[in-house]
Amino acid sequence: MAHLIYLWTTLAPLAAAALLVLALAVTVIEATLLLSLLVAGGAGMETLPRDTVYATVMIITTGVVGLCTMIGGLTHREQSFRVDGAGGGLAALIVLAVVTLVLPDFTITTGVGTYSRGQSLFVAVVSAVLWGIFVFVQTIRHRDYFLPRGVVGIVVAMVVLLPETWAAIRAAYANRLQSSMNLAIGSALATIGLTVPVVVFFANAYGLQLVLGLDPKDIVLLATALLVSVVTLGTGRTSMMQGAVHLVLFATYLFLACVP
């Protein structure tokens, strides 16, 4: 028993650190690509960060969550997870998504879909702070909300060796839906909480224009995805029905992106 407790106290911080390093690595790649395209300029580049963040949130909340719950439901009928962890992460994701992608359409200091310099810097700071609080809660204050104690070693190996999405799907197949939700929501949070501040500060420093506000159609899809996610993750139990709903919404998002 003492040996198991020792393993848990040793491996839990390593698992959390692996998740953090993976999120930072993905963010560096994403931010570097976005910044290089912004500097290159051209038509539509000012909306590229917005489109990337929006696509990430939609893919995670509809595609990844849908695949995980569908595969988990087909394999294990029903799965359970701690609402404490998934709910907190989802709440943070909703706030960041609205502040970043929706509010710019309703502010009046500048044009529709844009923030002023002060507003964009405020959003950048808020995004980074909220992501930092999420990481603190996940890794220190309430890490038991986010790590199933019996599979820490396996989660670490999967996170280190595989991309986040594949790791999430594998975890759902192995009846570790808690890990799937943590990986999925954490990935979406990192995209907004880390990428947006970097891009905003860089754009302000070099006088590059950014359009963050979504079109009405995309706002409706985003709101629907977040609402469905609240319903799915609000009970702590999922089945293939929830997975089907998310995947249909994901298919709708992809179809309307190709045929607007």
N, C-alpha and C positions, 0 to 999 in steps of 0.2 A: 504493500500500500504506500509506504513511504517513497519507494522507487517511482511509483506512478505520479505521486504528487510532485516529486522532483522533476520528472519529465515534463509535466504540465507547466510548472513555473519556468522551466528553461525554454520550452518550445513555443509557448504562447507569445512572448515578446518577439521571437524570431519570425513567427508567422505574420504578426502585425508589421514587422519591419519589412518583410518580403513584399507584402501588399503595398506598403508605402513606396518602396524603391521601384516597384513595377509601375505604379501610378506616375511617379516622377519621370521615369524613363519614357513612358508613352507621351506624357505632356511635353517633354523636351522635343521629341520628334515632331509632334503635332504643331507646337508653337513655332518651331523653326521653319517648317513647311509653309505655314500660314504667313509668317513674316516675309519669307522670300518671295511669295506670290504678291503680297501687298506692295513690296518695294518694286517689283517688276511692273506693277500697274496694269492698266488695261480695263476695258469695260467689264463691270460687274465685280471687280476685285474688292470694292468697298463692302460688299455683302458676303464675301467668302467666310469670314469668321462666324457671322451669324448663321449661315447655312450649315457650317461644320458643327457648331454647337447644337443646333436644332436637329440635325441628322443623328448626332450621337445620342441625344436624349430620346428620340423616337425609336432608334434601333435598339437601345437598351430596354426602354420601358415596354415596348411592344414585341420586338423580335426576340431578344435574348430572354426576357422574362417569359414570353410565350413559349419558346422552345423548351426552356427549363421545366416549366410547369406541365407542358404537354408530355414531354418525355418522362418526367417523374410520375405523372398520372397514369400513363400507359404502363409503366413498369411496376409501380407500387400502389396504384389506385389512388390513395390519398397520401399527402405528405404534410408535415407540420414544421413550423419554425417559430422563433421567438419574435413576437411583434415588437418588443422593446427595441431591438436593433434595427430591423427593417423599417419600422415606422419612423424612427428618428431620422434615418438617412433619407427616406422618401420625403419627409417634411422639409428637410434642408434642400433637396433637389427641386421641390415645387417652388419654394421661395426664390432660389437662384434662377430657375427657368423663367419665372414671371418677371423678376427684376431685370433680367438680361434681355429677354426676347419679346416681352409684351409691353412693359411700361414705356419704352421709347416711342411707341405709337401714340401715347396719350400725353406726353410732356409738351409744353408749349414754348419753351425757351428757344428751341431750334426747330428745324423741319421735322416732318413726320418720319418716324423710324430712327431718329438720331438723338444722341445726348449731347449736351454742351460739354466743354472740357471739364468743368467742375463736376457735372453729373456723372460723366463716364469714369472719372477718377474715383468718385464715391462708390460707384458700382463695383469697380475693380477691387477696392479695399474691402468692401462688404463681402464680396465673393471669396476673397482669399481668407478673410477672418472666419467666415462660416465653415469653409472647408477645413481650416486649421482646427476649429473646435470639434468638428466631426472626427478628425484624425485623433485628437486628444482623447475624446470619449471612447473611440474604437480601440485605441492602443493602451490607454492607461486607466481612465476613470471607470469605465464599464466594459472592459474587453470581454467579459463573460457573456455580454449580449451578442457578440459577433463571432465567437469561436465555440463551436461544438467541441467539448473537451476530448472526445474519443478519437477525433480524426485530425488533430492538429498537424501531425507529421505528414499525412497524406496531402492536406491542403497546402502545406509549405512546398512540397515537391511539385504539385500541380501548378502552383502559381509561378514557381521558378522556371519550370520547363515548358509551360504552355501559355499562349495568350489568354487574356482574361475571359473572353467569351467561351473559348473551348474548355477552359477550366470550369466555368460555371455550368456548362452543359454536362460535362463529365460528373460534376458533383451532384447534379440533379438526378442523373441516371443511377448514381450510387446511393440514392436516398439521403443526400446531404443538402437539402434545399436551403438551409440556413447559409451555407457557404456560397451557393449560387446567388442568392439575393444580395449577400454582402459584396461579392465580386461585381455584380451587375450595377448596383446602385453606387458603389464606391467608384466605379469607372466613370459613370455619368457625372458624379459630383466632381471628380478630379478634372474632367474636361472643362467644366464651367469655373470651378474654384481656382484652377491654376492657369489654364490656357487664356481665359478672358483677361485676367489682370495683366499678364505678360503682353498680350496683343494691345490692350488699351494703353498701357504706359508707353509702349513703343510707338504706337500711332500718334499719341499726343506729343511725344518727344520730337518726332520727325514730321509733324503736320500732315499725317495721312488721314483721309476721311474714313469713318466707319459708319455703316448702317446696321443697327442691331435689331430693330423692330421687325417682326414678322408680318407677312401679308395676312388679311383676315382668314383666308382658308387655312393657312398653317396654324393660326392661333386656335381655330376650332379643333383641328387635329391634335394639337399639343394639349389643349384643355381636356379633350376626350381621353387621351392617353394617360394623363395624370389622374383623372377621375377614376378610370378603370383600374389603374395601379393601386389607388387608395382602397378600392373595393376588394381587389385581389389580396393585398397584403394586410388588410385590416383585421382579418380573422385569425391569422396564424395557421390556416390550413388551406391547401389548394388541391385541385383535381384537374383532369384533362379538360374540363369545361372552361375553366379560367384560361388555360393555355390556348384553347381554340379561339376564344374572344380576343386575346392579345394578338394572335397570329393573323386573324381577319383584319384587325386594325392595322397591323404592320403591312399587310398586302394592300390595304386601301391607301396607306401613306406612300408606298412605292408606286402604285398605279397612278395616283394623282401627281406625283413628282414627275412622272414621264408624260402624263396626259393631263395637264393642269386645266 
